[in-house]
Amino acid sequence: MTRLQKTFICIFVFIYVLALLAAGLVLLAIPTPYSETYLGELPVKIERLKTTEGKRVILVGGSAVPFGVDSSMIAGAFSDEEKVPELPGRLKGYEVVDFGLYGSIGSKVMLEILEPYIHKGDIIIVLPEMQKDSMSGFFEGKYLWQALGAGALRYVFRLDTDERNMLLNRLPVFLLDKISMLGGGKDTGDPGIYAKDSFNEYGDIGAFRADNTMTGGFDPDNLITFDEKYLVEDLISFTGSFGRKCHEKGAKLYLGYAPMNAAAVTSPVDEIDKYESGLRSNPDISLIGCANEAIMDESFFYDTNYHLNSEGCKEYTVRLIKWIRAEYGDPTYTPPVEIEETTETDDAGGQSKTLEGSGEGLRYEEGEDSIRITGIEESMAEAREVTIPVSINGKKVTSIADGSFAGYSNLKRIIIESSEPASVRVGRYLLDGCDASVVVPKGASSAYKTNYFWSQYSERISEEE
């Protein structure tokens, strides 16, 4: 090969790489249905961090925060001296920012996004859910791409090396997913309460939530355990490190408790007390509130063991206000609670068709009026395809349990017959050790890929031909 030929090849490769980068950036900038989903609220929350002046109470965490907090109540309790004359001087005039969104983005990454916007005097309270994703340094990059699109690029160098690699490694998957969604149209169906327009100006879920929708009052796939394994080095390390950064800026960081469904708590009182003592004894942690006050009756919850209904949201906010005021010298204040009933949001959506199935080959549990899929019958262990019907024995299929199809290496297709993803809640680890694709009705792939629960499997979702 001559020198001229080598030069020509180098120029060609260089131009090709530049063209790919340019095409990727253009594709990244094109809006997709994700911008109107639940995750699409993150840019709005960041903007509120940037533009809210003065001292703030900033609440950080997963989805338990926007479902569990009424920021207007906190703002009212920490307003000026004329409105609340008995308020301790250090708490007067605070604004409130709800910076909680989704546990799989990761508590650590949410704090890293928050860091440049810390003000002197800020009170920052981290309220992680009692599960591995929230209590560790866990981060899933695809959710940051879904939430911020091209805007995620500005946070690349705020992340640590492992997080940066995760984010960049997930970019091709996100772009391919975006291409498939653009090609299939932008119909995302009815997301129910899990939509950007469900948030109010503070970043709370403002839509009214009346009842506990979980069969039996709790989610058995997401039990709550106060195990000392959650006192992990990651949690203590990143909260301690961030606490020191807050101190340097004149702010204060606290670790608190997200609301927890009492029906899902498996730990006895002594184990809970031991866990809390372990936190309080650590010099790097400033703990606010107590676990037993965050454990609430199942009647206060909505659709997960951490998501409160509207009444529960008011009750938890009262407790949170008392925790903060107790920390600053006034443990007696109890704000008034008024539940304003508005039109209830139907999270389940409507079925466009009724597809009755026998449930043959599936393991499932029957509730009073619902079916929960838990796996595959032993006789079908080598099956290459399974179908999840809309209903079995006249009862709607409403959920698929954690890990239902994990380890079934021969399985290639899981056919979901419901066209409404909000009607069938799916658990985690569904496809671990399994190469199957999730096949949904024609025209429903965007709705599934942008659904709060189903989006974790977005790269596996395709439409029936």
Summary of the structure (lengths in Angstrom):
residues: 465
radius of gyration: 23.7
end to end distance: 48.1
largest distance: 85.9
contacts: 1514
relative contact order: 0.12
helix: 43%
strand: 16%
